[in-house]
Amino acid sequence: MTLQNFQRLAFVLIRNCLFGGNIASLRFILSPRKFATYQQACMDLWAVYCDIGLPSVSLSRFLNYKEDIKIGLWNIKTLDIMGSSTANMKDRLIFATIAKVTKPKVVFEIGTFRGESAANFALNTPEDAKIYTLDLPPSGGELTPHNNSQKQSNIIDRQIIKQRCTEIYVYESIEEGKKVVQLYGNSFDFDFRPYYNKIDLFLVDGAHNYAAVVKDTNNALSVCDTKKPDKLS
Ligand SMILES: C[S@@+](CC[C@H](N)C(=O)[O-])C[C@H]1O[C@@H](n2cnc3c(N)ncnc32)[C@H](O)[C@@H]1O
């Protein structure tokens, strides 16, 4: 670990401990991972209750649906409710519900990881749907120099990239997985032009730094909407 990464990690740990920590969190003091996850969850909730960040809205209002719906979730037994996995149960329920209600014909995802969200999209989209999922090439398990030059690619990304799928993606283990098309490349310089105006639903779930999220979001807006929404800056 470089000195810069170490400093960044120390900063995050101290910040979370000071602001996310409370007496109850002392219970986890001997399990550093749970300790950090709990504090991060507290900070996330704090931001929601303080209305910091994007405004939140209930899913049924956002999607404008009233009736009950049935969704499929891949391997629900392994999902943490709040957990520190790349997407927890709440996230997966939300992705699956959005897919089920909006019935997209073409989905694009940045960030395959082990293929779990792709599997859930496959389970909750129409039979003839197609799901494109993009990740860094298997050989390029490290962040690319392009990403590094942003100096914002963080420790979380390095760890996630190391834990990526090495053998088969989970969508390959289900019948519906045949809807999934695996793509490799860095979303920073991936050519999205062939997908312009062809995507109905887009999940931005790749690199976790501001510059990457802005770029990925702008690409998502370009490929999804014919009305050309305003770009983020
Ligand atoms: C949070 S995980 C995705 C989790 C997955 N969507 C799920 O819910 O199952 C992030 C993934 O993005 C990939 N990634 C990071 N930077 C990327 C980039 N610049 N271009 C493409 N993929 C990237 C990582 O390799 C990692 O697999």
The ligand as a Tripos MOL2 file, in Angstrom:
@<TRIPOS>MOLECULE
LIG
   27    29     1     0     0
SMALL
NO_CHARGES

@<TRIPOS>ATOM
      1 C1        -19.5280   -2.3060   -7.2440 C.3       1 LIG1
      2 S1        -18.8960   -3.4970   -8.3890 S.3       1 LIG1
      3 C2        -20.3000   -3.8510   -9.3940 C.3       1 LIG1
      4 C3        -21.3130   -4.7330   -8.6800 C.3       1 LIG1
      5 C4        -22.3700   -5.3250   -9.5820 C.3       1 LIG1
      6 N1        -23.0560   -4.2960  -10.3680 N.3       1 LIG1
      7 C5        -23.4130   -6.0580   -8.7410 C.2       1 LIG1
      8 O1        -24.2640   -5.3720   -8.1410 O.co2     1 LIG1
      9 O2        -23.3840   -7.2680   -8.6780 O.co2     1 LIG1
     10 C6        -17.9430   -2.4280   -9.4120 C.3       1 LIG1
     11 C7        -17.3450   -3.0970  -10.6370 C.3       1 LIG1
     12 O3        -16.9520   -2.0480  -11.5200 O.3       1 LIG1
     13 C8        -15.7610   -2.4240  -12.1700 C.3       1 LIG1
     14 N2        -15.0600   -1.1980  -12.6000 N.ar      1 LIG1
     15 C9        -14.3440   -0.3150  -11.8510 C.ar      1 LIG1
     16 N3        -13.8790    0.6700  -12.6100 N.ar      1 LIG1
     17 C10       -14.3210    0.4300  -13.8810 C.ar      1 LIG1
     18 C11       -14.1620    1.0980  -15.1160 C.ar      1 LIG1
     19 N4        -13.4620    2.2330  -15.2100 N.pl3     1 LIG1
     20 N5        -14.7490    0.5700  -16.2260 N.ar      1 LIG1
     21 C12       -15.4780   -0.5750  -16.1480 C.ar      1 LIG1
     22 N6        -15.6700   -1.2440  -14.9930 N.ar      1 LIG1
     23 C13       -15.1020   -0.7610  -13.8700 C.ar      1 LIG1
     24 C14       -14.9700   -3.2130  -11.1200 C.3       1 LIG1
     25 O4        -14.0500   -4.0920  -11.7400 O.3       1 LIG1
     26 C15       -16.0950   -3.9460  -10.3770 C.3       1 LIG1
     27 O5        -16.2670   -5.2360  -10.8830 O.3       1 LIG1
@<TRIPOS>BOND
     1     1     2 1
     2     2     3 1
     3     2    10 1
     4     3     4 1
     5     4     5 1
     6     5     6 1
     7     5     7 1
     8     7     8 2
     9     7     9 1
    10    10    11 1
    11    11    12 1
    12    11    26 1
    13    12    13 1
    14    13    14 1
    15    13    24 1
    16    14    15 ar
    17    14    23 ar
    18    15    16 ar
    19    16    17 ar
    20    17    18 ar
    21    17    23 ar
    22    18    19 1
    23    18    20 ar
    24    20    21 ar
    25    21    22 ar
    26    22    23 ar
    27    24    25 1
    28    24    26 1
    29    26    27 1
@<TRIPOS>SUBSTRUCTURE
     1 LIG1         1 GROUP 0 **** ****
